[in-house]
Amino acid sequence: MDKHAGYQHRPDQSAGTGISPVRLDTDRAHGSGKMDAVPLRWGRTGSHRSYPSTDHHPFTGTLLSTLATEEMHQHGIRAVPKIMPAKSVLFFKGDSATHLYVVVSGRVKVSAPSDDGKEITFAILGPGELVGEMGVLEHTDHTATVTAMEPTEVAVFNRQDFLSLVSQSPALALKLMGLLCDRLRRANEMTEDISFLSLPVRLAKKLVALTETWGQETPHGTRIGLQLCQQELANMVGTSRESINKQLSLWHSEGLVTQDRGYLTIHRVEELALLAGSVCHPTHRARDL
């Protein structure tokens, strides 16, 4: 299967000393919607642009907030900006992991395709989240494909610069270990859910988790602020689009959820949370996958 099929792949031009300023200007000129409003906050360092080390750094309050302080300045490490149109691919599974990325704005999907065209989604990452850290730390190829779900801005770190920073910052190394443990725990939980839980419970757990991360309170309930088609929901819980359609239709008839142009509104989150928490009940063990 052609791993590039169905995606807008733009080759990574961040290798070496940095992304070409001409390319950055071109990407910004062809942006749309949300990305057009992103302010120009790059500082110039030599022949390319980078994020300045200021209190208004986009990583403030995140795992990499230390990169915005004296440590980053002392070692001359620069994060280079990259603009991604919606549905474009940052990197494919199997690509060489030469750079680490941090989401500055927008959202990306971390997934893995199969040879028969199926896909499983591991995570949706937003501002402040690291992307590609496993391959960078192991010096191996990327283990998943990362796709922009909407116009997205990422900051690009050279692998060697990042490893040098981690080796000189015990605090950053400990935070990174915590992040990796959290992602391993989530991966283990996802494997267990697909293996042991029925579809209604798996889907309820996923929707509750999405409301916790991306939920927007409305007069009618909690709206998940992600435009997700039924196939994308299916990829998140390891089932078919038809099964998702059937379950959402049932919940819609019960007044539990509604869909509008790809956005889900949960009218009774507590009820879904009770279903998601009922995993010990034998009737909720895996049956119809």
N, C-alpha and C positions, 0 to 999 in steps of 0.2 A: 504494500500500500504506500502511495506517495505521501510522505509525512507533511508535505507542503500543501496538499489538496485542501481547498476550502478556506485557506488563510491568506491574509495579506502579510507576507513576510518581508520585512525590511532588514537587510544585512546589518549586523552590528558594526558600526563604525567607531566604536569607542576603544578599540584595541590600540596599544601603543601609548602615545602621549595624550590622546583625547579625541573626542568627536569633533569633526570638522565644523567650524562656525557656520560655514555656508550651508551645511546640511541642517544645522539647528534652525537657521533662519527659514529654510525651505519648509521644514516640518511645521514650524509655528505658523507660517503663512497659509498652509493648507489645513490647519486645525479647524475645529468646529465647536460650536456650543460652549461648553464649560471651559475648554482649554484656551479659547480665544481671550478669556478674561484673566488668565494667569499673568501676574505682573512680571516684567523683566527684572529679575533680581540677581542676575549673574554678575560676578566680578571678573575682570580680565586678568589672566595669569599667562603671560607669554602670548602664544598664538592661538590659545583656545580659552573658552569660558569655564568658569567653575563657580560653586557656591561660596559666598563669602563667609568668613568665620565671625558671625555676629550673634547678638542675642536673639535676632529674628530668624535664625537658621531654621529651615523646614524640619530638622530632626529634633528640635527641642522637645524634651519630655519623652523621647522614644529610646529604644535600646541604644541607638547610635548618637545620642545627644552629646556624648563625649567627643565626637568627631567635630563638633562645632566649637570646641574650646581650644585652649592653648596647645593641647596635645597634637591636634590636627595641624595647627599653624607651625609648631616647632618642627614637625617632620616634613613639612611641605606637601602634605597629602591633599589632593583636591578631588572633590566629587563632581563629575561632569554630567550636566543635564541631558536628558533624552526625552523627546516627545513621541508618543505612540498614538496613532489613530485607533479608534474603536475596531476591534476584531483583528488587529495586527498582532503578530507573534514576537515576543521579546526573545525567546529562544525555544528550540525544540528539544524534546527528550533525545538524548544521544549527542547533542552539541557539546563541544568542549567548554568546560566551566572556567573561563578566563577572567570573569568579572562578577562582582557582587552588586546587587541592585537594591535600592530602597524606594518604595512607593512614596512619592511626594504628594500626588493628588490623583484621583481616579481610583479604579479597582482593576485587579487582575485575577484571572482564574488559573489555578494550578491543577493540571489534569494529565492523564496518561491515556493514549489511544491503544487499541488492539489492532491486530492485523486484519480483522474482519470489519473494521470501521466503527466498533463500539468505543466508548470512552467512559472513564471514571473520573470524577472531580474530587480532588483531595481537599481543596481549600479555596476560599475567596479572600484575597488580601487587599487591605486598604492603606491609607496614608500611615507612614511610620513603620510599615512591615518590611522585613527583609525578604529578599527573593534570591534563590540560587545559592544559599549558604552551604548546603551539603556538598555540592560538587566542588566549591571553592576550598572548603576545609579538607576534603579528601584528595584534591587535585585529580578529580576524575571527570567523567562526562555528567551532564545534567540528567537527573532521573525522572524528570517530568517536563511537560510543555507548559509554558506560561503565556497566556493570551490576554490582551487588554479587553475588558468588558465594555469599556467606554473610553473616550479620550483620556489619556493617562500620561502623567509625567513621572519619570523615575530618575533617580540619581545613580550614577555609575561609578563604582570604585574598582580600580585595578586590583587583581587578586593579590599580588605581592605587597601592595600598599596596605591592603586590609589585614593580611596576615602579620605584617610588621607591626601594625597598630595593636592588634590583639596580643602579640607576644610581649608588648611593652605596657599593656594595661590590664592588670589582674582583674580590675572591676569589670571591664568590658568582657573579658574572657568568661567570668562567672555569669554575667547576664546572658551571654551567648549560649552557655551550657544550659541555663534555665530555659531558654527559648527552644533549644533542640529537644530537651526532655519533654516540654509541653507538646511539641509537634509529634514526638514519638508516642506519647500517651494518646493523643487524638487519633493517630493512625491505628494504634492497637484497638481503641474503642470502635473505630469504624469497621475494622475487621470483625470484631465480636458482634457488632450490631447486624452486619450483613449475614453472618453465619447463624445467629441465634434468634433474632427478633423478626416478627412478622412485619409486613410492609406498613400497615397503619401505624405501628409503634415507631418504626424507623423514620417514617415521614413526619410524624408528630414531633419527634426529637429534633429533626433537622429544622422544621419550621419554627419551633420554639427557640432554637439556637440562633436562627436568622433574625428573629424578632429582637433578641437580646443584643445583637450586634448592629443590625441595620433597621431596627424598628422605628417607626414614626407614628406617634399617637394622633389619631383623627377622631372626629365625633362618632365615627362608625366602628372604630376598633383600631388595632395596631396594623399599620401598613408596612410591609417589608419594602424598604427602599432600594430594591434591586429588581431590575427587569429580567425575569427568569421564565423562559419557556418551559413547557412540560418535559421536554427532553433533557434540559439542563437539571431540572429537579430529579429526574430519573437517574442521571449520571451521578448525582450526589448520594443517592441511597442504594445504588446497585440494583436497579430494576428496569423495566421497560416503560416507554412513554405511555403505552396503552394502560398499564397498571396504574400509573400516576393519574391519568385522565379519569379512570374509573373511581379511584379513591377520592379525588378532588370533587368529582361530580356528586358522590355520596355525601361528602361533608357540606357541599353547597346546598343540597336539598335539605340538610339538617340546620342550615343557617349558621354553620360554623365558620366557613370561609367564603370569600368571593374573589374572582379574578377580573381584572380590567386591564387590557392591553399589556399583559405580561406581569402586572403587579398584583401581588396577593395581599388581601386584607384579612387578618384574623379577628373575628368578632368576639370570640371567647377564648382568649389565650390560656386562661386558667384551666379550661376543659381539655385543651390540647396538652397542657403540661401534666395534667393528671394521667392522661393516656400515655404520655412519654415516660412517666415515672412508674408505670404499672408493669415493668419488665419481668417481675417475678411471677406474674400470673401465667399459668401454663397455656392458656388460650392465646397468649401473645407471643409464644415462641414461633420461630420461623415455620411458615407453611407455604404460602403463595409468594414466591420471590418474583 
